[in-house]
Structures are given as C-alpha cells and as structure tokens.
Amino acid sequence: MYSLTSSDGLRQVKNMIGKFILEKPKELGRILEDAYENRGIIQGLIENKAKREGVSVDAIRKALDPYLMLINRKK
C-alpha cells in the first residue's frame, strides 16, 4: 500500500477507479454518492496529509481534480 500523496499512491487510486468503472459501476456510483456527501472532509484530510508529508498541496489537487469533479457532479 502506498501513501496517497506519493506518485505511486496516486497511480494506485487511478487504477482502482478504472477497475470500478469497468467492473463495478453500481458500486462506484454508491461510493461517489458517499464521497459527495463527505467531500469537504475528504479534501481536508487529503490536503492535511500532503502538508504533513511535505508534498505540494497544489500537486495533489491537480492530480485529484478529475476525480473530485466526478464527486461534485454526482448530485
């Protein structure tokens, strides 16, 4: 398991989302609904983790923006 704030961690997230889209779209929909309701908390946790790890918050935002857009558009 990689840290989300590492390039390997971000690659792992992208791979997992790709698998969900292809193999389990209904489960992905449920996850996105839950994430939408908790998006502020999730984003804060990610940004705090990046700061603690010394990773650029802007770099994390840039990498996660496509996925955060999915969450924001869910409802």
C-alpha positions, 0 to 999 in steps of 0.5 A: 500500500502506498501513501496517497500523496506519493506518485505511486499512491496516486497511480494506485487510486487511478487504477482502482477507479478504472477497475470500478468503472469497468467492473463495478459501476453500481458500486462506484456510483454508491461510493461517489454518492458517499464521497459527495456527501463527505467531500469537504472532509475528504479534501481536508484530510487529503490536503492535511496529509500532503502538508504533513508529508511535505508534498505540494498541496497544489500537486495533489489537487491537480492530480485529484481534480478529475476525480473530485469533479466526478464527486461534485457532479454526482448530485 
